[in-house]
Amino acid sequence: MKRASEQRGHHSGSTQSEESALDMERNLCGHPSPPSLQAFASGGQHSESNAAYFSWPNSTRMHGAAEGRANYFGNLQKDVLPATLDRLPKGQQATTLLELMTIRAFHSKILRRYSLGTAIGFRIRKGTLTDIPAILVFVARKVHRQWLSDIQCLPSALEGPGGVWCDVDVVEFSYYGAPAPTPKEQLYSELVDGLRGSDPCIGSGSQVASQETYGTLGAIVKSRTGGRQVGFLTNRHVAVDLDYPNQKMFHPLPPNLGPGVYLGAVERATSFITDDLWYGIFAGTNPETFVRADGAFIPFADNFVMSNVTTSVNGVGEIGDVKVIDLQSAINSLIGRQVMKVGRSSGLTTGTVMAYALEYNDEKGICFFTDFLVVGENQQTFDLEGDSGSLIILTGQDGDRPHPIGIIWGGTANRGRLKLKSGHGPENWTSGVDLGRLLDLLELDLITTSEGLQGFFSDNYSLCNNPSNLEGE
């Protein structure tokens, strides 16, 4: 996300979003406190004159869930063995995302003792992912065990219910403290210029702006409820500003800052959701556990020309259906997979899914999760400020179309970086929201073909979904 007013004077900014601040913040590092918990946004009636309706989580339900959470972990804890420092357990090694999440939840107190946060994935050696299932533990400084007391050492492996176990991998996170200023680089390319308004079409990757901020259109979607609404998905923090009485979106700019067309107003949005509703399981022992679900649905206005909409991703082409993240699937079905994104600031970039279900606790005792941790290829940044809302897309395999798995909501270039390889500098990383779960929460479906849009045109002609009409542009 970026302030729309900042486009005056420099067309593109490359600093990370304010929403991209490292969320694994602990008192251990002497940092400022993270933002306070934000309100949920509900799917109220679409209105162009009123702000989207927001409501707080139901406190009665959360109180009841706390008892259920305690009982759930209490019953399973009977089958869990203590952590081991030097010996490997003798049971079965974890093979699924769910098994890793369960093991981590049981040992959360040990893992949080000296860590900034944790995630699940594969062990990293010399900057490269292995195929060894592991819980990643992020620390401010990684040193040899020789210089640590026994109480400071994390176990080499952890065991969960039924004797299922995994490795523990310590990863250094170079924390900057307060947000550091980042250079205002200028990025120009034919692709990026098109996303910012030079193209005659709008679709995934295009710039969208509210009165004060701009970001990236994630995907063209349709509502599962009510009338035949078609619109687009982006981040809640891009689309919603509660200082304004309405939540209108434009492309490429709002009328007070430059040329632009009114796209529509936010109908439903969300920021956080409890872990049991998101993952279908209790992901942590903390009764106040939330997942970052940063999304907003904006139906296209009645007078918007729908033939200007394309379902193709500029620079990528046509995409397939959403890749649903099944927690009972194999770890390598997600971790280590190559991904790409197209955003209004940095255009087309590629990266690797390094971890899932990043977890951290703030000093107020609240536990937060964010779904994806992506690192750019060749130490290049995967996203820049203004790319918030961009689709995270799995690259196609064996001739298959690329499949979207998430949307970007932030990164860490101005708060800190991951040091993945000895002798090399730390790397930026990007955080994302699970797209399949977000669509379910907001009751939306992805539209990935021009045929899927045909029912919403006044005629059968579509400039933007007919490639021959764009030749020579």
N, C-alpha and C positions, 0 to 999 in steps of 0.2 A: 504494500500500500504506500502511496505517496501523496502529499498534498498537491491538489490540482493547481493551486496558485504558484507552485514552484516551477511549473512548466514555462512560465513567463521568464525569459532570460536564458534558459537552457532547456532544450527540447527533451533531453533524457537525463535521468539521474541513475547512478549505479550503486548508491549506498543501500544497505539492507533496510527493510521496513522496521519501523518502531515496534511493530508486532512481532518482529523476528528475534526479540531479545531471548537470550538463553534462559530456558525455563527450568534448568536443573539447579536453581540457585539455593545456596545454603549459607547459614551464618559462618560456616567454616572459612569462607572466602572473604568475609567482610564486605559484602555487596549491599546495595540498596534493596529494599523489599520489592518483590514482584507486584504486578498490578493486582488489585483486589478482584475477587470472584465476580464475574459479570452475570447479568440476568439472562435467562433463557428467552428466546423469542418464539412465539407461537404462531400458528397459521391462521391469522385473523382474516377478515374480509379485505379484499383488495380495495384500496382507496388511494386516490392520487392527492387527496387534500389532507389526509391524516397520517401521522407517523405509524409505523408498524406496531402492532400490539406486543408488549413484552410482559412476561410473568416470571416469578421466582419459582424454583423447584419446590415441590410440595413437601413441607417439613414433616408432616405426619407420615408420609410414605417413607421418607429418609430415616425417620426414627424406627419404623418397623423393620426396614431393611437392615439396620445396624444389628438388630438381634439375630436376624437370619444369617447375616455375615459371620457373626461370632460363633453361632452354632455350626455353620458349615466348616469353618476352619478348625474349630475345636474337635469335631468328629474326625476329620482327616488327619489332624496333627498326631493322633495316636499311632499312625503308621509311618511317621517321618522320623528318620534317624538324625542324630546331631551332625553338624558340619564336620568335615574332615580336612585337616591341613595338608597332610602328606600322602595319604593312601587314597586310591581310587575305589569307589564303591563296587560291589560285586554284582549288582542288579543290571537291568536293561538300560542302555543309554537312551536318552530322550531322542525322539524322532519327529515330533510334531510341535507346532507353535503352542498349542494348548499345554502340552507337558512342560515346556520351558516356562510358561507364564505361571503355572501351578507351583513349580519348584521355587521360583523367585518369590511368590507371595508368602510361602511358608517361612522363608529365611530373610524376610524384609528387614528385620531389626539388625541382623548381622551385616547385611549388605549396605545399610544406610549409616553404619557406624562411622566410616571415614569417607563416604562417597558423596558425589554431587548428584548422582542419579544412576539409573540402570536401564538396560534394554535387553532384548533377546535376539539371538542370531547365531552366528558362527564365530569361533575364535579367529582373531586376526594375528597373523605372523608376518613381520617385515612389511606391513602395509597391505598384505594380501589376505583375502578371506580364505580360510580353510573349509573343510567339510566337518569340522568338529563342533557339535552343538554346544552353545555356551550362553551364560548370562554375562553381558558386558557391564562392567562396573566402572563408572567414570570418576576419576580422582584428579585433584589439582596438580599433583606431581607424582610421577611414577618412578620409584627407586628400587634398587635391588633389595631382596629380603634381608641381606646382611646388615642393612642399616635401619632395620625396623625391629621393634620388640615383638614378642609373640602376639600380644593383644592387638597390635596394629596390623598384623598380617591377615589378609583375607584367605579363606580356605581355597584349595586348588580345585575342589569339586563340591557339589551340593546334591543331596539326595531328597527326593520327594516321595509322595505316596506310592506304595507298591514297590519301593526300591528303585524307581526310575531316577536316573541321575544325569548331570551334565557338568561340563567344565565351568570354571569361573575365569573370565578374562579381564584383566585390569587395563583400562585405556586412559591415557592422559588427556585432560582437557585444559588447554591454556586459557585461563579466565582473565578477561581484561578489567573486570570491575565495572565501573560505570560505563555506559555506552560510549564507545570511542568514535570520533568523527572519521568518516571514510571519504576518500576522494570522490569528487563529482566528475567521474569519467563520462565522456560522451561516446555513445555507441550508435553508429549509423550503419545500416545495411538496407538493401532493398526490401528484405523481409520485415525488418523492424519498422521502417517507414510506412509500409503498407498496413501493419497492425495499428499504427498510431493515426490512421486516417487517410492514407494515400490510396488504399484499395477501395473499390466500389462496393465491397461486401463486408459483412460482419459475421464473425464466428469465433470458434475457440482460438484464443490467443490475442484477440482484438482488445484494444484499450477501451475501458469503460470508466466513467467518472461520475461522482456525485458532486455536490456543491463545493466540497473542500478537498476531496481525495480522489485519486485514480488508482486503478489496478487492472486486472486482466479478466476477461470473460473466460470462464472455465469450459462450459459446455452448453449446447442447446438442449433444453429439456421440456417435458410436458408434465402437467399435473395429473396425478392419479385420482384426484377428487374434484368435485364441482364441474364447471363447464369445460369446454375444450380449450384449456389455456396452454399456450406455448410461450416459453420465455427462456431465460438463461440462468445459469448458476455461477456465482462467484463467492468470495468470502463475505461474511457478515461484517468484518471490520472495514472492508472496502465500500460496502453499500449503505451501511447504517451510521448515521451521526445524530445522536439524540439531542444535539443542540439545535437541530432544525425541525420544524413541525411536519415536514414531509420528507420522504426518502426517495427522491427521484434520481434516475440514472440517465446518462447521456453518452453519446459517441460522436467524436472523440473527446469533446470538452463540454462543460456546462456553458450556457449562453453568456454568463458574466465573465468568462475567461477566454472565449474564443468560439470558433465555429463548431457546431455540434447539433445533433438531432436527439430529440427526446425519445428514449427507449421504453420507459415504463417506470413503475414505482414498486418498491419492495412489498411483497405480500406476506412472506413468512421467512423467518431466519432463526438461527440458533448459535450459541457460543459454546456452551458446555452441557454435558449430559452425564448422569451417573454411570459408572462402569458396568453395572449389571445390565442396564438397559442397552448399552452400546455393544458390549462383547457377549452378552448372554451368560456371563459368569461373574463372580466376584473376583476382580483382578488383583485386589490387594486387601490386606487386613484392616486398613484404616477405614472407619465408618464414613469418613468424609473423603470419598474418592471420586474424581471427576475426569472426564475425557474431553479434550479440546475438539469441539465439533463446529468449526467456524464456517458456516455456510449461509447463503441467502438466495431466495428465489425471486426473480423479477419477471413477471409476465410482460410480454410485449404489449405496448399501448394499442388501442383499437385502430388508431390512425397510422401506425407504423407500417411501412411497406415491407411485407414479409418476403418478397422476392429478393430483398437485399441480404437475406440470411443464408449462410452456407453451413452445412453439417461437416464439411471437410476441414481438416486442421491444416492451416497454412504452413507449408514446409514439410508436412508429414503425409497428407492425403487422407483417404478414408480410414476410419478406425472401426474396430469391432465393438462388441458389447462390453459392458463393465466386467472386469475380472473380480469376482467375489472372493474375498479373503476368508477362507474357511479355517478356523483355528485348529481343526483336526487334520488339516492337510500337512504334508511333509514340509520341513523347514526350508528346503531348497526350492520349493514351489514359489517362494517369495524372496528370501534372503539370497543376495548375490545376483539377482536378476538385473539385467540392463534396462534402463528407463530413459525417457526423453521428455522434454517439455517445450512448449512454445509460449513465450510470454512477451508482453509489450515492451519490456525493458531490454532483455538480453536475447530475445529471439529464440532460436532453436539451440538447445543444449542437451548433453547426454550425461548420464551418471549411473550409479549403482545403488541398489537398496542395501544398505549396510546393516540395518536393524529394524525391529518392529516393537511397538508398544513401549516407547520410551517413557520412563516413570521418574518422577521427582517429587520431593516434598518441600513445601515452603515453611518459613519459621512460624507461621500461624497454625501449623499442624494439618494443613490440607494437602492431600495427595492428588497429583495431576498426571494424566497420561496424554501422550500425543502419538499418533499411529506410526508414521514413517520417518526414518532417518536416511536421507539420501546424500551421497557425496559425489561431486562432479568428477568427470573423467580427467585424468592427467593434472590433478590439483587445480582444475579450473572451477570457478563458482558455478553451481547449478542454477541459482536464481539471483536476481538483483532486485533492489527496491522497485516496486511497481509490478513485479511478476506475481504478486499475491493473487490467488484464484486460478492460476494456470493448472491445466490438467497434468498429472503425472501419468505417463503412458508406458506400459511394458512394450519393448520392441517385439516385433513379430518374429515367430520362429517357424521354420519349415514352410515358408510361403504364406503363413497365416497373417491376418491383419493385426496391427498393434492394438492392444487392449488397455483402456484407461483403468487405473487402480486408485487414484487419489487426486486431491487438489492441494497445491502449495498454500500454506498459511504463513510461513516465515522462514527465517534462517538465522545464522549467527555470526556473520562476518564482522559485525561491530560490537559483539559481546565476548566472543571467544572462539576457539577453533579446536578441532580434534588433532592430536598428534598420533598418527597411525604408524609411522615408520621412523626408526632411529636414524639420526643423521639427516633427516629431512624436516622441513618446516611444517608447522601445523596446517590443517586443511579446513576450509569452510564446510559447513553442512546445512542441509535444508530439511525442514520439518513439513509433514503433510498430513491431511485428513483422509481416512479411508472413504473412498467415493461410494462404494456400495452401501455402506452403513449410513452415510450422510443422505443419500437419495431415499433410503427407506424412512429415515427420520423425518425428512421434509415431504415425503409422499410424492416423489418425482420419478420419472423414467427418462433415460437418455434417448435422444433422437440422433441416430448416426448415419441416416441415409436421406437422400433427397426425396425418395418415395415416402418416407415417414413424415415429411413435411408437406406433401402435396395436398392433403386435406385441409391445410390452413391457408392456401393461396386462393385468391379470387379467380385465378385462371391457372392453366397448366404450364405457364411459362415462368422459368426461374433463371434469371441472369446468373446468379452466384452458384447454382448447382449444375450449370451447363458449361463445362470447361472450354468448349469452343468459343463461347462468348467472351472469354477473358484473354484470348490469344492477342498478343501484341500490346497488352496493357502495360 
